[in-house]
Amino acid sequence: MGYTSRQGYTLLDRRLSVPQEWVEEEAYAQRRRRGGVPAALPCKTKPTLGGEMVQAVHVAGTLRARWVVCDEALGRDTRLLDHIASVGLWYFAESPPDTQVWQHRPATAVPPWAGQGRKPTRRRVLAGEAPPDAVALLAAAVPPDRWVQRTIKEGRKGPLVAHCAALRVIAMREGLPGPEVWLVRRRNLATDELKTSLGNAPADIPLATLVRLSGMRWPIEIV
């Protein structure tokens, strides 16, 4: 985990990610010993390790931070995103193009009991409500006049310029509507590469801030 701001950037923490088979399978025992891997080291996913590092920084309270920015590998883990939000931080996470969201919050209710079997306890989206959309399809439907051209950052090969658009959507959590978030779409003018990100910042955050965040991982990756 790194820290970046307008004043500079640095490395804050790091954790060892070990594949499950390295920990559990006897065939890897000799390799673990040669590599000096602690015998009691558990297998944890990268999102779990990321959440632990965020929690450690939050508990320490010695570093001023507002945002957590992460790539698609972490951004697809909604438990991590909800953990970041639970400690009072805002996330800006790249998301897979097939991530499902709603344009408007659908109505939900616990289905009525049919008189047989167990009584339903889990809420469901009501019949007739609009289905969720993939973020890539939804972003592609944004009208041309909603896209703006912005300079993301100054890179080693010159400025990174992109077309950007943002809209408010409802994120999905276990098939149900979750938090209202920002959906940010960015198209690189030089390569035509498309990236989609979701963020839980308040609705009054300016687009310029969201655009700047979409380029804030690169200083850390250069280290």
Summary of the structure (lengths in Angstrom):
residues: 223
radius of gyration: 20.8
end to end distance: 11.3
largest distance: 67.9
contacts: 584
relative contact order: 0.14
helix: 29%
strand: 31%
